């Protein structure tokens, strides 16, 4: 691989704009299929928002906070933020180097600069020194990601009013924080700061947080949050956010006034499409900067594809990788690689973490699909007692007629790892009886599958 100079121009089978999980996956898939590939990256390091501002740094910070919360505390003393951030910096550097090396060994050309459409099949790359390279691409994958957005009255200053990017640059541990937004990002950061001793108030305008997650699991999470001291205010939103000498003052739509040292704005993300010059190729992003795509991530322009956060839900690194692979397979008619699984796992790295796959209880009820619930508490397996999580829960949703698994929902220690056991069973055509007949290592949290399976089986048999 060579870093292209500002004077280089060339033809490529595929140009990928963005080097995050979706972009990297698309580039590598295309190279492995014998295509000439270039990646355009506007930052001076590869990996995209996932590596530098999103998934990895936030999860690294979460790990540090979680481990600190399990250790001994000295009274009410808060941990130093610099200590919590050390793991994050180390992980970012190593993962970015891994992505670069993967592109390097696969002979992917990297153009450092801002990519944009120039008409026809040409892509302009605006380099930091102002020079421009023009690439001609047979196919393009847009993988530019997204950025946090905030209302005009919640102007982020990176000091007292933060977003999911600037919160990673905090220099001290706040004693109190108001988190605006009860989605995945808001809930994750609320739980992270709660774990290190910050007094957290979570505010959301909806009637519930994490509205895409099985309600029983969410109720369990809310109970845990509140038990540990978090305040949750629903059906209200911030009308004004002011900075004060001590911190911030928020006036909510329900009339309440909140004061805290900091405010974290987690009210959604906007696709990074504003500088792509989409009109040059007949594309248009929606109000959130997102692009509409088809089943194989093709846009309305046949030779242009889009993957990852720029297409909206689910906006996960794991699904973005698969989207990039499928997009390239479709673009170059690599049909033997196209067939994949329709059901993906989701991980939410709150403390405690949540992971789900398949349909929720609410979805099954709405679609009038018969189901039986099998439950197992972590307290029912020895490993739960050993690791100190006697509070977690595993929930199976089972078709009572053929014993097929319709959904799996886990909250508690290692939930995001445990989900893959159930995922394999679902995707390979297994059913409830697999868990009943299997032998699990003892003591492990995986035994909860067997306990939940017997719980559901006995209900089906009327025992």
C-alpha positions, 0 to 999 in steps of 0.5 A: 500500500502507498499513501497517495500524493496530492498529484496522483490520479487513478481509476479504481474498481471501488472507492470507499469514503470513510475507514470505519467498520463498514468502510474497512469491511467493504474495502477488504472484501473488494480486495479479496475479490481481486478488485483495485480499491482506494479508501478516502479518509479525512482524518489523519488516522484510519478507523473512523468514529468507531475507533476514535470517538464512538464504540471503542473509547466509550467501551474502554471508558466503561470497562475502567469505570466498571472495574473501579466500581467493583474495587474498594472505594475511599469514602466518597472520593471520585476516581481521577478522570486521567486514570479512567482515560488511560485504557481508552487512549491505549485501545484507540492507538492499538486498534487504529494501527490494526486497521491500518495494517489490515488495509496495508497488507491488502494493498488498499490505497489510502487518500488522506483528505475530504472526499466528495462527488465531482460529477460522473464517476469522479471523486475529488479528495481535498487534501489538508494542503488544499490540493485535490486528487481526482479518482474515477470509481466504478463503484463507491461505498459511502461509509462516512459515519455520523456525528452527535447533534444538539439543539441550538439551546444546548450548545456544546462547549466541551467543558460544561455542556458535552456531547458523546465526542467531547465527553471523552476529553473530560479532564476531571470527574464531575460530581453531578451530571444531567444526561439528556436522552435515554437512547443507547448512548445516553444510557451507556454514559449515564451508567458509566458516570453513575458507576464512578460516583457521579450523581446522574439525572437522566432526562428523556421526552419519551415515556420510556428509555431504550424503546427498541428493547424488550420492556421487561429487560428495560424495566430491570435496567431502570430498577437497577439504575434507580436502586444505585441512585440515578434519577430518571425523569421521563416525558420531559425535555430541556427547554433551556440549558445555561452555564453558571459559575458552578456548572449548568442550570436546565429548565425542563418542559415540566417546569422542573429546574435542574442544576449540575456540574455538567450536562451531556447531550445525547439526543441523536446523531447526524449523518456526515453527508453535508460535504459529499456534494451528493447533488452531483450524482443525483442523491439527497440525504434526509433531514438527519443527513442519512441516506436511503438504501435497498436490501443490499445497501444500494442507493438510488444511484445503482453504482453507489452504496451506503453503509454504517451510521450514515444509513441510520438504525441500527448504527452498530459497528458489528452490523456496519461490517456486515453491511460493507461486506454485503454491499461489495458482494452485491456491487460486484455480483459475488452472489455466493457470499451474499447469503447471510443471517437475517437476525443480528445480535445487539449489545448495549454496554450500560452497567449492567450490559444488555444484549438481545437477538430476535423479537421482543415480547412486545413484537411477538404480542403485536404480531400475534405470534404464540410464545412462551417465556423461559427465565433464569436469574443469574442468582440461580447459577453458581457463577452468578454468585461467584462474580457477584452478579445475582441480579442479572437475567436471561429471557428466552422467547419460545414457540410452543408448537415447534420449540424454536427460539424466537428471541433471547434477551439478557441483562447482566454480566457478560450479556454481550458475549453470552448472546452468541450461544443463543445466536448460534442455536437460532441461526443453525436451526436448533430449538429449545431442546438443544439447551436442555440436552447440552452440558455446560461448563460448571460454574458458568453464566451459560448455565442460565440457558439450561435453566431458562430452557427448562422453565419454558419447557415445563410451561409448554408441557403444563407442569 
